[in-house]
């Protein structure tokens, strides 16, 4: 106690700058970089898609990355603590973000990572042969007829799921320096080395050149007139950078006072984009080989989203001229590493928020959260899991993350004032932020995100997502967001052990 006020709890710091950078990149680079970006490129004009993607990177990706990292650095706290430091009326927003990410996204994301773990081991005997589609959907997932036909738990993935949560628990349990930093110093170099290796390997296959140049990157500039192409580009940039997750805010709160926020934000976004592009070369090289070997049109061998990773690609791996088991193990090993690095960042973002507000011990918080997370993930490990995953992912990412990010822009751009945060960054960094950033945060980014939101709503009302019933969409999609919002308001109503602004002021004075 100091003058009757509780002293702030000890806040850890990154031991090195590269530790923070690798952890932030690890959070941004995930499964979607490997299977979603290449497919979007193929679907939306090949090389021409890189134009709207680049525009999206400049006008939304980099500005919002700077916003989140800058806000966490200035306010010295997790997302709820940082928002409460701006205005206590907005604390609920930070809790809503970390709650629907922790008790939504990471629950089903960890299950997908467990699939990757299983398929890593299946690579050693190519268990999915001769029919990867039937193996994945009928034998492995045993997909039920709908989201309410839960069926039994799929035992093959329970052990893998336990391992995913166990590794996540261990890394976050050990803290920022001994856990997150050390893990990402291993994960990220290994991820890059394996990705480069698989790209170099696949690029030498017969048909690889056609797969990359004729389908992945063949420019069709006529597609640039399609608004859907631009919406896909902005959506991919937004969803792949972990914006709106509360992760970057928490990670940057562990940085020292003098930090290169602007430079690091640009580095993270550009590395994420470059990794996506590189992974696409590897994916489409193998699919090109598959098309040539089977004599089928390329359109017949490519698949989207989950099907690309667990059906089309395994089938292509089975047809490789040699070392196909090793190739499969490397590919699914890449997916496991990318998935784990993102999962641990989500666990850390929520743990950081709880510790900030209630000062509970880290080890207790992380252990309880990991146990609850494992139990919550079980619903997605049932036979209806893929249906529930599909609906929950669609609503949380298309609506929850977008609405949260729009409110973030309002909070920082209009209430805190963008010019004030820019002043803090220009004082802390050698790379100066131009005034145009204010306009992007206040007008451009929320305007574009609002357009994405309206587009999704219009399409949703005209044609229910995925052909699911309105009952499933309401109970699984809409209500998931509403219940997490209610939980956020409830948590925000509790008092802080140490007021966020008081903690922020003392932390800055200590430095």
Secondary structure as the mmCIF struct_conf table of DSSP 4:
data_model
#
loop_
_struct_conf.conf_type_id
_struct_conf.id
_struct_conf.beg_label_comp_id
_struct_conf.beg_label_asym_id
_struct_conf.beg_label_seq_id
_struct_conf.end_label_comp_id
_struct_conf.end_label_asym_id
_struct_conf.end_label_seq_id
STRN STRN1 UNK A 2 UNK A 2
TURN_TY1_P TURN_TY1_P1 UNK A 3 UNK A 4
STRN STRN2 UNK A 5 UNK A 5
HELX_LH_PP_P HELX_LH_PP_P1 UNK A 6 UNK A 10
BEND BEND1 UNK A 15 UNK A 16
HELX_RH_AL_P HELX_RH_AL_P1 UNK A 17 UNK A 28
HELX_RH_AL_P HELX_RH_AL_P2 UNK A 31 UNK A 43
TURN_TY1_P TURN_TY1_P2 UNK A 44 UNK A 45
HELX_RH_3T_P HELX_RH_3T_P1 UNK A 46 UNK A 48
HELX_RH_AL_P HELX_RH_AL_P3 UNK A 49 UNK A 56
HELX_RH_PI_P HELX_RH_PI_P1 UNK A 57 UNK A 61
HELX_RH_AL_P HELX_RH_AL_P4 UNK A 62 UNK A 75
TURN_TY1_P TURN_TY1_P3 UNK A 76 UNK A 76
BEND BEND2 UNK A 77 UNK A 77
HELX_RH_AL_P HELX_RH_AL_P5 UNK A 79 UNK A 86
HELX_RH_3T_P HELX_RH_3T_P2 UNK A 88 UNK A 90
HELX_RH_AL_P HELX_RH_AL_P6 UNK A 91 UNK A 100
HELX_RH_PI_P HELX_RH_PI_P2 UNK A 101 UNK A 105
HELX_RH_AL_P HELX_RH_AL_P7 UNK A 106 UNK A 122
TURN_TY1_P TURN_TY1_P4 UNK A 123 UNK A 128
BEND BEND3 UNK A 130 UNK A 130
HELX_RH_AL_P HELX_RH_AL_P8 UNK A 132 UNK A 134
HELX_RH_PI_P HELX_RH_PI_P3 UNK A 135 UNK A 140
BEND BEND4 UNK A 141 UNK A 141
BEND BEND5 UNK A 145 UNK A 146
TURN_TY1_P TURN_TY1_P5 UNK A 147 UNK A 148
BEND BEND6 UNK A 152 UNK A 152
STRN STRN3 UNK A 153 UNK A 153
HELX_RH_AL_P HELX_RH_AL_P9 UNK A 155 UNK A 173
TURN_TY1_P TURN_TY1_P6 UNK A 174 UNK A 174
HELX_RH_AL_P HELX_RH_AL_P10 UNK A 175 UNK A 175
HELX_RH_PI_P HELX_RH_PI_P4 UNK A 176 UNK A 181
HELX_RH_AL_P HELX_RH_AL_P11 UNK A 182 UNK A 202
TURN_TY1_P TURN_TY1_P7 UNK A 203 UNK A 204
BEND BEND7 UNK A 205 UNK A 205
TURN_TY1_P TURN_TY1_P8 UNK A 206 UNK A 207
HELX_RH_AL_P HELX_RH_AL_P12 UNK A 208 UNK A 209
HELX_RH_PI_P HELX_RH_PI_P5 UNK A 210 UNK A 216
BEND BEND8 UNK A 217 UNK A 217
HELX_RH_3T_P HELX_RH_3T_P3 UNK A 221 UNK A 225
HELX_RH_AL_P HELX_RH_AL_P13 UNK A 227 UNK A 240
TURN_TY1_P TURN_TY1_P9 UNK A 241 UNK A 244
BEND BEND9 UNK A 245 UNK A 246
HELX_RH_AL_P HELX_RH_AL_P14 UNK A 247 UNK A 252
TURN_TY1_P TURN_TY1_P10 UNK A 253 UNK A 254
BEND BEND10 UNK A 255 UNK A 255
BEND BEND11 UNK A 257 UNK A 258
HELX_RH_AL_P HELX_RH_AL_P15 UNK A 261 UNK A 294
TURN_TY1_P TURN_TY1_P11 UNK A 295 UNK A 295
HELX_RH_AL_P HELX_RH_AL_P16 UNK A 298 UNK A 301
HELX_RH_AL_P HELX_RH_AL_P17 UNK A 305 UNK A 307
HELX_RH_PI_P HELX_RH_PI_P6 UNK A 308 UNK A 312
HELX_RH_AL_P HELX_RH_AL_P18 UNK A 313 UNK A 318
TURN_TY1_P TURN_TY1_P12 UNK A 319 UNK A 319
BEND BEND12 UNK A 321 UNK A 322
HELX_RH_AL_P HELX_RH_AL_P19 UNK A 324 UNK A 358
HELX_RH_AL_P HELX_RH_AL_P20 UNK A 362 UNK A 377
HELX_RH_3T_P HELX_RH_3T_P4 UNK A 378 UNK A 381
STRN STRN4 UNK A 382 UNK A 382
TURN_TY1_P TURN_TY1_P13 UNK A 383 UNK A 384
HELX_RH_AL_P HELX_RH_AL_P21 UNK A 385 UNK A 395
HELX_RH_PI_P HELX_RH_PI_P7 UNK A 396 UNK A 401
HELX_RH_AL_P HELX_RH_AL_P22 UNK A 402 UNK A 410
HELX_RH_PI_P HELX_RH_PI_P8 UNK A 411 UNK A 417
HELX_RH_AL_P HELX_RH_AL_P23 UNK A 418 UNK A 428
BEND BEND13 UNK A 430 UNK A 431
HELX_LH_PP_P HELX_LH_PP_P2 UNK A 432 UNK A 434
TURN_TY1_P TURN_TY1_P14 UNK A 435 UNK A 435
HELX_RH_AL_P HELX_RH_AL_P24 UNK A 436 UNK A 439
HELX_RH_PI_P HELX_RH_PI_P9 UNK A 440 UNK A 444
HELX_RH_AL_P HELX_RH_AL_P25 UNK A 445 UNK A 462
BEND BEND14 UNK A 463 UNK A 463
HELX_RH_3T_P HELX_RH_3T_P5 UNK A 465 UNK A 467
HELX_RH_AL_P HELX_RH_AL_P26 UNK A 470 UNK A 472
HELX_RH_PI_P HELX_RH_PI_P10 UNK A 473 UNK A 478
HELX_RH_AL_P HELX_RH_AL_P27 UNK A 479 UNK A 492
TURN_TY1_P TURN_TY1_P15 UNK A 493 UNK A 493
BEND BEND15 UNK A 494 UNK A 494
HELX_LH_PP_P HELX_LH_PP_P3 UNK A 495 UNK A 496
BEND BEND16 UNK A 497 UNK A 498
HELX_RH_AL_P HELX_RH_AL_P28 UNK A 500 UNK A 510
#
